[in-house]
Amino acid sequence: MITERDIAEKFSVIWRQNFPLLNQNFMRRLNVQVVQVNPIPVAANANVRYDLVSEVAFNLTKMSFENNRPLDDILSTQESLDLSIEHTARTIWKVNEYGESDLVLNLDEISEVTSISKNTIEFINYLNASEYQFNPKLKGYGVFPDLIADISIDDTLFEIKTVNRNFRSSDIKQLLIYLALQQATGKMKWKYGGLYNPRKGVYYKFNIQHLIYNLSGGNSSIEAFENLLNSLTRDIQLDSRF
């Protein structure tokens, strides 16, 4: 099944048609404008499984906030850590793709999980959120199934990219898919969108209406998002026939 990440990385013709100014020049400007929120970045170690580390760190952050437990308290309890690792493995791997030995983090992985979680918690606290929701659900549209985003903080939807690189256009595109699905429901909760990278400790936040106007060449978000969803739906349906 095609995922939102696949769609963000492919269908380049449709993306160019709907957002012609979402290009390398725009991304260069964006990466210059990021805000450094965490003073200590997390270097990527070659001896870690990046997908597992990223997801476990996110789930521990979620556990800390939703259960009102300090991160150190969760990490000191092996049962809580094991539960988070097992839950994470089920979401990123198929059952027959891993065994019990894969659910054990090495020392480098534990170190990175701890640092990434601490940075993410620091970021959320930095924003002084009055309301937050981890993994907000988005109702599907056309060929899009129901999707789950990363975190909603007040009136902003953030996509978390735990990577050792600058933000890419595909990161923005993935976020735009979520925002387009929000609009399709007719309930406009988010006025802003954002990207956060806990490894580099930086984030970028934008006004949705302004960004869409600039990237689409003057269209409203209503028009641009509707055109995007309909174009992607037609193209994906056409591909599935052959």
MODELLER restraints for C-alpha pairs under 7 A, 6 or more apart:
rsr = mdl.restraints
at = mdl.atoms
rsr.add(forms.Gaussian(group=physical.xy_distance, feature=features.Distance(at['CA:4:A'], at['CA:174:A']), mean=6.17, stdev=0.5))
rsr.add(forms.Gaussian(group=physical.xy_distance, feature=features.Distance(at['CA:5:A'], at['CA:174:A']), mean=6.11, stdev=0.5))
rsr.add(forms.Gaussian(group=physical.xy_distance, feature=features.Distance(at['CA:8:A'], at['CA:170:A']), mean=5.05, stdev=0.5))
rsr.add(forms.Gaussian(group=physical.xy_distance, feature=features.Distance(at['CA:8:A'], at['CA:173:A']), mean=5.14, stdev=0.5))
rsr.add(forms.Gaussian(group=physical.xy_distance, feature=features.Distance(at['CA:8:A'], at['CA:174:A']), mean=5.23, stdev=0.5))
rsr.add(forms.Gaussian(group=physical.xy_distance, feature=features.Distance(at['CA:9:A'], at['CA:170:A']), mean=5.50, stdev=0.5))
rsr.add(forms.Gaussian(group=physical.xy_distance, feature=features.Distance(at['CA:14:A'], at['CA:231:A']), mean=6.73, stdev=0.5))
rsr.add(forms.Gaussian(group=physical.xy_distance, feature=features.Distance(at['CA:18:A'], at['CA:216:A']), mean=5.85, stdev=0.5))
rsr.add(forms.Gaussian(group=physical.xy_distance, feature=features.Distance(at['CA:18:A'], at['CA:224:A']), mean=6.50, stdev=0.5))
rsr.add(forms.Gaussian(group=physical.xy_distance, feature=features.Distance(at['CA:18:A'], at['CA:228:A']), mean=6.24, stdev=0.5))
rsr.add(forms.Gaussian(group=physical.xy_distance, feature=features.Distance(at['CA:19:A'], at['CA:215:A']), mean=5.07, stdev=0.5))
rsr.add(forms.Gaussian(group=physical.xy_distance, feature=features.Distance(at['CA:19:A'], at['CA:216:A']), mean=4.25, stdev=0.5))
rsr.add(forms.Gaussian(group=physical.xy_distance, feature=features.Distance(at['CA:20:A'], at['CA:215:A']), mean=6.34, stdev=0.5))
rsr.add(forms.Gaussian(group=physical.xy_distance, feature=features.Distance(at['CA:20:A'], at['CA:216:A']), mean=5.97, stdev=0.5))
rsr.add(forms.Gaussian(group=physical.xy_distance, feature=features.Distance(at['CA:21:A'], at['CA:215:A']), mean=4.62, stdev=0.5))
rsr.add(forms.Gaussian(group=physical.xy_distance, feature=features.Distance(at['CA:21:A'], at['CA:216:A']), mean=6.47, stdev=0.5))
rsr.add(forms.Gaussian(group=physical.xy_distance, feature=features.Distance(at['CA:22:A'], at['CA:169:A']), mean=6.85, stdev=0.5))
rsr.add(forms.Gaussian(group=physical.xy_distance, feature=features.Distance(at['CA:22:A'], at['CA:215:A']), mean=5.53, stdev=0.5))
rsr.add(forms.Gaussian(group=physical.xy_distance, feature=features.Distance(at['CA:27:A'], at['CA:168:A']), mean=6.55, stdev=0.5))
rsr.add(forms.Gaussian(group=physical.xy_distance, feature=features.Distance(at['CA:27:A'], at['CA:169:A']), mean=6.45, stdev=0.5))
rsr.add(forms.Gaussian(group=physical.xy_distance, feature=features.Distance(at['CA:31:A'], at['CA:166:A']), mean=6.57, stdev=0.5))
rsr.add(forms.Gaussian(group=physical.xy_distance, feature=features.Distance(at['CA:31:A'], at['CA:167:A']), mean=6.59, stdev=0.5))
rsr.add(forms.Gaussian(group=physical.xy_distance, feature=features.Distance(at['CA:34:A'], at['CA:202:A']), mean=5.99, stdev=0.5))
rsr.add(forms.Gaussian(group=physical.xy_distance, feature=features.Distance(at['CA:34:A'], at['CA:203:A']), mean=5.43, stdev=0.5))
rsr.add(forms.Gaussian(group=physical.xy_distance, feature=features.Distance(at['CA:34:A'], at['CA:204:A']), mean=4.94, stdev=0.5))
rsr.add(forms.Gaussian(group=physical.xy_distance, feature=features.Distance(at['CA:35:A'], at['CA:202:A']), mean=5.33, stdev=0.5))
rsr.add(forms.Gaussian(group=physical.xy_distance, feature=features.Distance(at['CA:35:A'], at['CA:203:A']), mean=5.35, stdev=0.5))
rsr.add(forms.Gaussian(group=physical.xy_distance, feature=features.Distance(at['CA:35:A'], at['CA:204:A']), mean=6.33, stdev=0.5))
rsr.add(forms.Gaussian(group=physical.xy_distance, feature=features.Distance(at['CA:36:A'], at['CA:201:A']), mean=5.89, stdev=0.5))
rsr.add(forms.Gaussian(group=physical.xy_distance, feature=features.Distance(at['CA:36:A'], at['CA:202:A']), mean=4.47, stdev=0.5))
rsr.add(forms.Gaussian(group=physical.xy_distance, feature=features.Distance(at['CA:36:A'], at['CA:203:A']), mean=6.77, stdev=0.5))
rsr.add(forms.Gaussian(group=physical.xy_distance, feature=features.Distance(at['CA:37:A'], at['CA:123:A']), mean=6.51, stdev=0.5))
rsr.add(forms.Gaussian(group=physical.xy_distance, feature=features.Distance(at['CA:37:A'], at['CA:201:A']), mean=5.67, stdev=0.5))
rsr.add(forms.Gaussian(group=physical.xy_distance, feature=features.Distance(at['CA:37:A'], at['CA:202:A']), mean=5.62, stdev=0.5))
rsr.add(forms.Gaussian(group=physical.xy_distance, feature=features.Distance(at['CA:38:A'], at['CA:119:A']), mean=6.13, stdev=0.5))
rsr.add(forms.Gaussian(group=physical.xy_distance, feature=features.Distance(at['CA:38:A'], at['CA:201:A']), mean=4.47, stdev=0.5))
rsr.add(forms.Gaussian(group=physical.xy_distance, feature=features.Distance(at['CA:38:A'], at['CA:202:A']), mean=6.85, stdev=0.5))
rsr.add(forms.Gaussian(group=physical.xy_distance, feature=features.Distance(at['CA:39:A'], at['CA:201:A']), mean=6.96, stdev=0.5))
rsr.add(forms.Gaussian(group=physical.xy_distance, feature=features.Distance(at['CA:41:A'], at['CA:199:A']), mean=5.34, stdev=0.5))
rsr.add(forms.Gaussian(group=physical.xy_distance, feature=features.Distance(at['CA:41:A'], at['CA:200:A']), mean=4.80, stdev=0.5))
rsr.add(forms.Gaussian(group=physical.xy_distance, feature=features.Distance(at['CA:41:A'], at['CA:201:A']), mean=5.55, stdev=0.5))
rsr.add(forms.Gaussian(group=physical.xy_distance, feature=features.Distance(at['CA:42:A'], at['CA:112:A']), mean=6.89, stdev=0.5))
rsr.add(forms.Gaussian(group=physical.xy_distance, feature=features.Distance(at['CA:42:A'], at['CA:115:A']), mean=6.59, stdev=0.5))
rsr.add(forms.Gaussian(group=physical.xy_distance, feature=features.Distance(at['CA:42:A'], at['CA:116:A']), mean=6.77, stdev=0.5))
rsr.add(forms.Gaussian(group=physical.xy_distance, feature=features.Distance(at['CA:42:A'], at['CA:199:A']), mean=4.61, stdev=0.5))
rsr.add(forms.Gaussian(group=physical.xy_distance, feature=features.Distance(at['CA:42:A'], at['CA:200:A']), mean=6.45, stdev=0.5))
rsr.add(forms.Gaussian(group=physical.xy_distance, feature=features.Distance(at['CA:43:A'], at['CA:199:A']), mean=6.81, stdev=0.5))
rsr.add(forms.Gaussian(group=physical.xy_distance, feature=features.Distance(at['CA:44:A'], at['CA:164:A']), mean=6.51, stdev=0.5))
rsr.add(forms.Gaussian(group=physical.xy_distance, feature=features.Distance(at['CA:47:A'], at['CA:108:A']), mean=6.73, stdev=0.5))
rsr.add(forms.Gaussian(group=physical.xy_distance, feature=features.Distance(at['CA:48:A'], at['CA:108:A']), mean=6.48, stdev=0.5))
rsr.add(forms.Gaussian(group=physical.xy_distance, feature=features.Distance(at['CA:48:A'], at['CA:109:A']), mean=5.37, stdev=0.5))
rsr.add(forms.Gaussian(group=physical.xy_distance, feature=features.Distance(at['CA:53:A'], at['CA:109:A']), mean=6.25, stdev=0.5))
rsr.add(forms.Gaussian(group=physical.xy_distance, feature=features.Distance(at['CA:53:A'], at['CA:112:A']), mean=6.98, stdev=0.5))
rsr.add(forms.Gaussian(group=physical.xy_distance, feature=features.Distance(at['CA:53:A'], at['CA:113:A']), mean=5.56, stdev=0.5))
rsr.add(forms.Gaussian(group=physical.xy_distance, feature=features.Distance(at['CA:54:A'], at['CA:162:A']), mean=6.00, stdev=0.5))
rsr.add(forms.Gaussian(group=physical.xy_distance, feature=features.Distance(at['CA:55:A'], at['CA:88:A']), mean=6.17, stdev=0.5))
rsr.add(forms.Gaussian(group=physical.xy_distance, feature=features.Distance(at['CA:56:A'], at['CA:84:A']), mean=6.30, stdev=0.5))
rsr.add(forms.Gaussian(group=physical.xy_distance, feature=features.Distance(at['CA:56:A'], at['CA:85:A']), mean=5.89, stdev=0.5))
rsr.add(forms.Gaussian(group=physical.xy_distance, feature=features.Distance(at['CA:56:A'], at['CA:88:A']), mean=5.92, stdev=0.5))
rsr.add(forms.Gaussian(group=physical.xy_distance, feature=features.Distance(at['CA:56:A'], at['CA:113:A']), mean=6.73, stdev=0.5))
rsr.add(forms.Gaussian(group=physical.xy_distance, feature=features.Distance(at['CA:57:A'], at['CA:113:A']), mean=4.84, stdev=0.5))
rsr.add(forms.Gaussian(group=physical.xy_distance, feature=features.Distance(at['CA:57:A'], at['CA:114:A']), mean=6.91, stdev=0.5))
rsr.add(forms.Gaussian(group=physical.xy_distance, feature=features.Distance(at['CA:57:A'], at['CA:116:A']), mean=6.04, stdev=0.5))
rsr.add(forms.Gaussian(group=physical.xy_distance, feature=features.Distance(at['CA:57:A'], at['CA:117:A']), mean=4.92, stdev=0.5))
rsr.add(forms.Gaussian(group=physical.xy_distance, feature=features.Distance(at['CA:58:A'], at['CA:117:A']), mean=6.46, stdev=0.5))
rsr.add(forms.Gaussian(group=physical.xy_distance, feature=features.Distance(at['CA:59:A'], at['CA:84:A']), mean=6.46, stdev=0.5))
rsr.add(forms.Gaussian(group=physical.xy_distance, feature=features.Distance(at['CA:60:A'], at['CA:84:A']), mean=6.69, stdev=0.5))
rsr.add(forms.Gaussian(group=physical.xy_distance, feature=features.Distance(at['CA:60:A'], at['CA:117:A']), mean=6.74, stdev=0.5))
rsr.add(forms.Gaussian(group=physical.xy_distance, feature=features.Distance(at['CA:61:A'], at['CA:117:A']), mean=5.50, stdev=0.5))
rsr.add(forms.Gaussian(group=physical.xy_distance, feature=features.Distance(at['CA:61:A'], at['CA:121:A']), mean=6.39, stdev=0.5))
rsr.add(forms.Gaussian(group=physical.xy_distance, feature=features.Distance(at['CA:62:A'], at['CA:134:A']), mean=6.56, stdev=0.5))
rsr.add(forms.Gaussian(group=physical.xy_distance, feature=features.Distance(at['CA:64:A'], at['CA:70:A']), mean=5.82, stdev=0.5))
rsr.add(forms.Gaussian(group=physical.xy_distance, feature=features.Distance(at['CA:64:A'], at['CA:71:A']), mean=5.72, stdev=0.5))
rsr.add(forms.Gaussian(group=physical.xy_distance, feature=features.Distance(at['CA:74:A'], at['CA:80:A']), mean=5.95, stdev=0.5))
rsr.add(forms.Gaussian(group=physical.xy_distance, feature=features.Distance(at['CA:74:A'], at['CA:81:A']), mean=6.71, stdev=0.5))
rsr.add(forms.Gaussian(group=physical.xy_distance, feature=features.Distance(at['CA:75:A'], at['CA:81:A']), mean=5.99, stdev=0.5))
rsr.add(forms.Gaussian(group=physical.xy_distance, feature=features.Distance(at['CA:85:A'], at['CA:103:A']), mean=6.23, stdev=0.5))
rsr.add(forms.Gaussian(group=physical.xy_distance, feature=features.Distance(at['CA:86:A'], at['CA:103:A']), mean=6.45, stdev=0.5))
rsr.add(forms.Gaussian(group=physical.xy_distance, feature=features.Distance(at['CA:116:A'], at['CA:198:A']), mean=5.68, stdev=0.5))
rsr.add(forms.Gaussian(group=physical.xy_distance, feature=features.Distance(at['CA:116:A'], at['CA:199:A']), mean=6.33, stdev=0.5))
rsr.add(forms.Gaussian(group=physical.xy_distance, feature=features.Distance(at['CA:119:A'], at['CA:198:A']), mean=5.69, stdev=0.5))
rsr.add(forms.Gaussian(group=physical.xy_distance, feature=features.Distance(at['CA:119:A'], at['CA:201:A']), mean=6.89, stdev=0.5))
rsr.add(forms.Gaussian(group=physical.xy_distance, feature=features.Distance(at['CA:120:A'], at['CA:198:A']), mean=5.81, stdev=0.5))
rsr.add(forms.Gaussian(group=physical.xy_distance, feature=features.Distance(at['CA:129:A'], at['CA:153:A']), mean=6.13, stdev=0.5))
rsr.add(forms.Gaussian(group=physical.xy_distance, feature=features.Distance(at['CA:129:A'], at['CA:154:A']), mean=6.19, stdev=0.5))
rsr.add(forms.Gaussian(group=physical.xy_distance, feature=features.Distance(at['CA:130:A'], at['CA:154:A']), mean=6.41, stdev=0.5))
rsr.add(forms.Gaussian(group=physical.xy_distance, feature=features.Distance(at['CA:131:A'], at['CA:153:A']), mean=5.97, stdev=0.5))
rsr.add(forms.Gaussian(group=physical.xy_distance, feature=features.Distance(at['CA:131:A'], at['CA:154:A']), mean=5.00, stdev=0.5))
rsr.add(forms.Gaussian(group=physical.xy_distance, feature=features.Distance(at['CA:132:A'], at['CA:152:A']), mean=5.39, stdev=0.5))
rsr.add(forms.Gaussian(group=physical.xy_distance, feature=features.Distance(at['CA:132:A'], at['CA:153:A']), mean=4.38, stdev=0.5))
rsr.add(forms.Gaussian(group=physical.xy_distance, feature=features.Distance(at['CA:132:A'], at['CA:154:A']), mean=5.91, stdev=0.5))
rsr.add(forms.Gaussian(group=physical.xy_distance, feature=features.Distance(at['CA:133:A'], at['CA:151:A']), mean=5.68, stdev=0.5))
rsr.add(forms.Gaussian(group=physical.xy_distance, feature=features.Distance(at['CA:133:A'], at['CA:152:A']), mean=5.05, stdev=0.5))
rsr.add(forms.Gaussian(group=physical.xy_distance, feature=features.Distance(at['CA:133:A'], at['CA:153:A']), mean=6.62, stdev=0.5))
rsr.add(forms.Gaussian(group=physical.xy_distance, feature=features.Distance(at['CA:134:A'], at['CA:150:A']), mean=6.02, stdev=0.5))
rsr.add(forms.Gaussian(group=physical.xy_distance, feature=features.Distance(at['CA:134:A'], at['CA:151:A']), mean=4.45, stdev=0.5))
rsr.add(forms.Gaussian(group=physical.xy_distance, feature=features.Distance(at['CA:134:A'], at['CA:152:A']), mean=6.40, stdev=0.5))
rsr.add(forms.Gaussian(group=physical.xy_distance, feature=features.Distance(at['CA:135:A'], at['CA:148:A']), mean=5.53, stdev=0.5))
rsr.add(forms.Gaussian(group=physical.xy_distance, feature=features.Distance(at['CA:135:A'], at['CA:149:A']), mean=5.11, stdev=0.5))
rsr.add(forms.Gaussian(group=physical.xy_distance, feature=features.Distance(at['CA:135:A'], at['CA:150:A']), mean=4.73, stdev=0.5))
rsr.add(forms.Gaussian(group=physical.xy_distance, feature=features.Distance(at['CA:135:A'], at['CA:151:A']), mean=5.46, stdev=0.5))
rsr.add(forms.Gaussian(group=physical.xy_distance, feature=features.Distance(at['CA:136:A'], at['CA:148:A']), mean=5.73, stdev=0.5))
rsr.add(forms.Gaussian(group=physical.xy_distance, feature=features.Distance(at['CA:136:A'], at['CA:149:A']), mean=5.55, stdev=0.5))
rsr.add(forms.Gaussian(group=physical.xy_distance, feature=features.Distance(at['CA:136:A'], at['CA:150:A']), mean=6.83, stdev=0.5))
rsr.add(forms.Gaussian(group=physical.xy_distance, feature=features.Distance(at['CA:136:A'], at['CA:151:A']), mean=6.49, stdev=0.5))
rsr.add(forms.Gaussian(group=physical.xy_distance, feature=features.Distance(at['CA:136:A'], at['CA:152:A']), mean=6.74, stdev=0.5))
rsr.add(forms.Gaussian(group=physical.xy_distance, feature=features.Distance(at['CA:137:A'], at['CA:147:A']), mean=5.86, stdev=0.5))
rsr.add(forms.Gaussian(group=physical.xy_distance, feature=features.Distance(at['CA:137:A'], at['CA:148:A']), mean=4.59, stdev=0.5))
rsr.add(forms.Gaussian(group=physical.xy_distance, feature=features.Distance(at['CA:137:A'], at['CA:149:A']), mean=6.52, stdev=0.5))
rsr.add(forms.Gaussian(group=physical.xy_distance, feature=features.Distance(at['CA:138:A'], at['CA:146:A']), mean=5.55, stdev=0.5))
rsr.add(forms.Gaussian(group=physical.xy_distance, feature=features.Distance(at['CA:138:A'], at['CA:147:A']), mean=5.07, stdev=0.5))
rsr.add(forms.Gaussian(group=physical.xy_distance, feature=features.Distance(at['CA:138:A'], at['CA:148:A']), mean=6.00, stdev=0.5))
rsr.add(forms.Gaussian(group=physical.xy_distance, feature=features.Distance(at['CA:138:A'], at['CA:181:A']), mean=6.43, stdev=0.5))
rsr.add(forms.Gaussian(group=physical.xy_distance, feature=features.Distance(at['CA:138:A'], at['CA:182:A']), mean=6.50, stdev=0.5))
rsr.add(forms.Gaussian(group=physical.xy_distance, feature=features.Distance(at['CA:139:A'], at['CA:146:A']), mean=4.63, stdev=0.5))
rsr.add(forms.Gaussian(group=physical.xy_distance, feature=features.Distance(at['CA:139:A'], at['CA:147:A']), mean=6.64, stdev=0.5))
rsr.add(forms.Gaussian(group=physical.xy_distance, feature=features.Distance(at['CA:139:A'], at['CA:181:A']), mean=6.72, stdev=0.5))
rsr.add(forms.Gaussian(group=physical.xy_distance, feature=features.Distance(at['CA:140:A'], at['CA:146:A']), mean=4.11, stdev=0.5))
rsr.add(forms.Gaussian(group=physical.xy_distance, feature=features.Distance(at['CA:140:A'], at['CA:147:A']), mean=6.65, stdev=0.5))
rsr.add(forms.Gaussian(group=physical.xy_distance, feature=features.Distance(at['CA:140:A'], at['CA:181:A']), mean=6.79, stdev=0.5))
rsr.add(forms.Gaussian(group=physical.xy_distance, feature=features.Distance(at['CA:141:A'], at['CA:181:A']), mean=6.81, stdev=0.5))
rsr.add(forms.Gaussian(group=physical.xy_distance, feature=features.Distance(at['CA:142:A'], at['CA:233:A']), mean=6.01, stdev=0.5))
rsr.add(forms.Gaussian(group=physical.xy_distance, feature=features.Distance(at['CA:143:A'], at['CA:233:A']), mean=5.66, stdev=0.5))
rsr.add(forms.Gaussian(group=physical.xy_distance, feature=features.Distance(at['CA:149:A'], at['CA:159:A']), mean=6.97, stdev=0.5))
rsr.add(forms.Gaussian(group=physical.xy_distance, feature=features.Distance(at['CA:149:A'], at['CA:178:A']), mean=6.95, stdev=0.5))
rsr.add(forms.Gaussian(group=physical.xy_distance, feature=features.Distance(at['CA:150:A'], at['CA:158:A']), mean=6.42, stdev=0.5))
rsr.add(forms.Gaussian(group=physical.xy_distance, feature=features.Distance(at['CA:150:A'], at['CA:159:A']), mean=5.48, stdev=0.5))
rsr.add(forms.Gaussian(group=physical.xy_distance, feature=features.Distance(at['CA:150:A'], at['CA:160:A']), mean=6.43, stdev=0.5))
rsr.add(forms.Gaussian(group=physical.xy_distance, feature=features.Distance(at['CA:151:A'], at['CA:157:A']), mean=6.08, stdev=0.5))
rsr.add(forms.Gaussian(group=physical.xy_distance, feature=features.Distance(at['CA:151:A'], at['CA:158:A']), mean=5.48, stdev=0.5))
rsr.add(forms.Gaussian(group=physical.xy_distance, feature=features.Distance(at['CA:151:A'], at['CA:159:A']), mean=6.84, stdev=0.5))
rsr.add(forms.Gaussian(group=physical.xy_distance, feature=features.Distance(at['CA:152:A'], at['CA:158:A']), mean=6.11, stdev=0.5))
rsr.add(forms.Gaussian(group=physical.xy_distance, feature=features.Distance(at['CA:155:A'], at['CA:189:A']), mean=6.21, stdev=0.5))
rsr.add(forms.Gaussian(group=physical.xy_distance, feature=features.Distance(at['CA:155:A'], at['CA:190:A']), mean=4.50, stdev=0.5))
rsr.add(forms.Gaussian(group=physical.xy_distance, feature=features.Distance(at['CA:155:A'], at['CA:191:A']), mean=5.64, stdev=0.5))
rsr.add(forms.Gaussian(group=physical.xy_distance, feature=features.Distance(at['CA:155:A'], at['CA:192:A']), mean=6.23, stdev=0.5))
rsr.add(forms.Gaussian(group=physical.xy_distance, feature=features.Distance(at['CA:156:A'], at['CA:190:A']), mean=5.16, stdev=0.5))
rsr.add(forms.Gaussian(group=physical.xy_distance, feature=features.Distance(at['CA:156:A'], at['CA:191:A']), mean=6.22, stdev=0.5))
rsr.add(forms.Gaussian(group=physical.xy_distance, feature=features.Distance(at['CA:156:A'], at['CA:192:A']), mean=4.52, stdev=0.5))
rsr.add(forms.Gaussian(group=physical.xy_distance, feature=features.Distance(at['CA:156:A'], at['CA:193:A']), mean=5.15, stdev=0.5))
rsr.add(forms.Gaussian(group=physical.xy_distance, feature=features.Distance(at['CA:156:A'], at['CA:194:A']), mean=6.83, stdev=0.5))
rsr.add(forms.Gaussian(group=physical.xy_distance, feature=features.Distance(at['CA:157:A'], at['CA:190:A']), mean=6.31, stdev=0.5))
rsr.add(forms.Gaussian(group=physical.xy_distance, feature=features.Distance(at['CA:157:A'], at['CA:192:A']), mean=6.55, stdev=0.5))
rsr.add(forms.Gaussian(group=physical.xy_distance, feature=features.Distance(at['CA:157:A'], at['CA:193:A']), mean=4.86, stdev=0.5))
rsr.add(forms.Gaussian(group=physical.xy_distance, feature=features.Distance(at['CA:157:A'], at['CA:194:A']), mean=6.14, stdev=0.5))
rsr.add(forms.Gaussian(group=physical.xy_distance, feature=features.Distance(at['CA:158:A'], at['CA:193:A']), mean=5.85, stdev=0.5))
rsr.add(forms.Gaussian(group=physical.xy_distance, feature=features.Distance(at['CA:158:A'], at['CA:194:A']), mean=4.52, stdev=0.5))
rsr.add(forms.Gaussian(group=physical.xy_distance, feature=features.Distance(at['CA:158:A'], at['CA:195:A']), mean=5.39, stdev=0.5))
rsr.add(forms.Gaussian(group=physical.xy_distance, feature=features.Distance(at['CA:158:A'], at['CA:196:A']), mean=6.77, stdev=0.5))
rsr.add(forms.Gaussian(group=physical.xy_distance, feature=features.Distance(at['CA:159:A'], at['CA:175:A']), mean=6.38, stdev=0.5))
rsr.add(forms.Gaussian(group=physical.xy_distance, feature=features.Distance(at['CA:159:A'], at['CA:194:A']), mean=6.31, stdev=0.5))
rsr.add(forms.Gaussian(group=physical.xy_distance, feature=features.Distance(at['CA:159:A'], at['CA:195:A']), mean=4.97, stdev=0.5))
rsr.add(forms.Gaussian(group=physical.xy_distance, feature=features.Distance(at['CA:159:A'], at['CA:196:A']), mean=6.35, stdev=0.5))
rsr.add(forms.Gaussian(group=physical.xy_distance, feature=features.Distance(at['CA:160:A'], at['CA:195:A']), mean=5.91, stdev=0.5))
rsr.add(forms.Gaussian(group=physical.xy_distance, feature=features.Distance(at['CA:160:A'], at['CA:196:A']), mean=4.88, stdev=0.5))
rsr.add(forms.Gaussian(group=physical.xy_distance, feature=features.Distance(at['CA:160:A'], at['CA:197:A']), mean=5.86, stdev=0.5))
rsr.add(forms.Gaussian(group=physical.xy_distance, feature=features.Distance(at['CA:161:A'], at['CA:196:A']), mean=6.10, stdev=0.5))
rsr.add(forms.Gaussian(group=physical.xy_distance, feature=features.Distance(at['CA:161:A'], at['CA:197:A']), mean=4.94, stdev=0.5))
rsr.add(forms.Gaussian(group=physical.xy_distance, feature=features.Distance(at['CA:162:A'], at['CA:197:A']), mean=5.21, stdev=0.5))
rsr.add(forms.Gaussian(group=physical.xy_distance, feature=features.Distance(at['CA:162:A'], at['CA:198:A']), mean=5.78, stdev=0.5))
rsr.add(forms.Gaussian(group=physical.xy_distance, feature=features.Distance(at['CA:162:A'], at['CA:199:A']), mean=5.70, stdev=0.5))
rsr.add(forms.Gaussian(group=physical.xy_distance, feature=features.Distance(at['CA:163:A'], at['CA:197:A']), mean=6.73, stdev=0.5))
rsr.add(forms.Gaussian(group=physical.xy_distance, feature=features.Distance(at['CA:163:A'], at['CA:199:A']), mean=6.25, stdev=0.5))
rsr.add(forms.Gaussian(group=physical.xy_distance, feature=features.Distance(at['CA:164:A'], at['CA:199:A']), mean=6.49, stdev=0.5))
rsr.add(forms.Gaussian(group=physical.xy_distance, feature=features.Distance(at['CA:164:A'], at['CA:200:A']), mean=6.99, stdev=0.5))
rsr.add(forms.Gaussian(group=physical.xy_distance, feature=features.Distance(at['CA:180:A'], at['CA:225:A']), mean=5.01, stdev=0.5))
rsr.add(forms.Gaussian(group=physical.xy_distance, feature=features.Distance(at['CA:182:A'], at['CA:188:A']), mean=6.48, stdev=0.5))
rsr.add(forms.Gaussian(group=physical.xy_distance, feature=features.Distance(at['CA:191:A'], at['CA:207:A']), mean=6.24, stdev=0.5))
rsr.add(forms.Gaussian(group=physical.xy_distance, feature=features.Distance(at['CA:191:A'], at['CA:208:A']), mean=5.87, stdev=0.5))
rsr.add(forms.Gaussian(group=physical.xy_distance, feature=features.Distance(at['CA:192:A'], at['CA:205:A']), mean=6.86, stdev=0.5))
rsr.add(forms.Gaussian(group=physical.xy_distance, feature=features.Distance(at['CA:192:A'], at['CA:206:A']), mean=5.52, stdev=0.5))
rsr.add(forms.Gaussian(group=physical.xy_distance, feature=features.Distance(at['CA:192:A'], at['CA:207:A']), mean=4.58, stdev=0.5))
rsr.add(forms.Gaussian(group=physical.xy_distance, feature=features.Distance(at['CA:192:A'], at['CA:208:A']), mean=5.13, stdev=0.5))
rsr.add(forms.Gaussian(group=physical.xy_distance, feature=features.Distance(at['CA:193:A'], at['CA:205:A']), mean=5.79, stdev=0.5))
rsr.add(forms.Gaussian(group=physical.xy_distance, feature=features.Distance(at['CA:193:A'], at['CA:206:A']), mean=5.49, stdev=0.5))
rsr.add(forms.Gaussian(group=physical.xy_distance, feature=features.Distance(at['CA:193:A'], at['CA:207:A']), mean=6.60, stdev=0.5))
rsr.add(forms.Gaussian(group=physical.xy_distance, feature=features.Distance(at['CA:193:A'], at['CA:208:A']), mean=6.20, stdev=0.5))
rsr.add(forms.Gaussian(group=physical.xy_distance, feature=features.Distance(at['CA:194:A'], at['CA:204:A']), mean=5.39, stdev=0.5))
rsr.add(forms.Gaussian(group=physical.xy_distance, feature=features.Distance(at['CA:194:A'], at['CA:205:A']), mean=4.17, stdev=0.5))
rsr.add(forms.Gaussian(group=physical.xy_distance, feature=features.Distance(at['CA:194:A'], at['CA:206:A']), mean=6.13, stdev=0.5))
rsr.add(forms.Gaussian(group=physical.xy_distance, feature=features.Distance(at['CA:195:A'], at['CA:203:A']), mean=5.44, stdev=0.5))
rsr.add(forms.Gaussian(group=physical.xy_distance, feature=features.Distance(at['CA:195:A'], at['CA:204:A']), mean=5.27, stdev=0.5))
rsr.add(forms.Gaussian(group=physical.xy_distance, feature=features.Distance(at['CA:195:A'], at['CA:205:A']), mean=6.59, stdev=0.5))
rsr.add(forms.Gaussian(group=physical.xy_distance, feature=features.Distance(at['CA:196:A'], at['CA:202:A']), mean=5.93, stdev=0.5))
rsr.add(forms.Gaussian(group=physical.xy_distance, feature=features.Distance(at['CA:196:A'], at['CA:203:A']), mean=4.22, stdev=0.5))
rsr.add(forms.Gaussian(group=physical.xy_distance, feature=features.Distance(at['CA:196:A'], at['CA:204:A']), mean=6.59, stdev=0.5))
rsr.add(forms.Gaussian(group=physical.xy_distance, feature=features.Distance(at['CA:197:A'], at['CA:203:A']), mean=6.26, stdev=0.5))
rsr.add(forms.Gaussian(group=physical.xy_distance, feature=features.Distance(at['CA:209:A'], at['CA:220:A']), mean=6.83, stdev=0.5))
rsr.add(forms.Gaussian(group=physical.xy_distance, feature=features.Distance(at['CA:209:A'], at['CA:221:A']), mean=5.76, stdev=0.5))
rsr.add(forms.Gaussian(group=physical.xy_distance, feature=features.Distance(at['CA:212:A'], at['CA:220:A']), mean=6.70, stdev=0.5))
rsr.add(forms.Gaussian(group=physical.xy_distance, feature=features.Distance(at['CA:212:A'], at['CA:221:A']), mean=5.62, stdev=0.5))
rsr.add(forms.Gaussian(group=physical.xy_distance, feature=features.Distance(at['CA:213:A'], at['CA:219:A']), mean=5.18, stdev=0.5))
rsr.add(forms.Gaussian(group=physical.xy_distance, feature=features.Distance(at['CA:213:A'], at['CA:220:A']), mean=5.75, stdev=0.5))
rsr.add(forms.Gaussian(group=physical.xy_distance, feature=features.Distance(at['CA:213:A'], at['CA:221:A']), mean=6.92, stdev=0.5))
rsr.add(forms.Gaussian(group=physical.xy_distance, feature=features.Distance(at['CA:216:A'], at['CA:224:A']), mean=6.86, stdev=0.5))
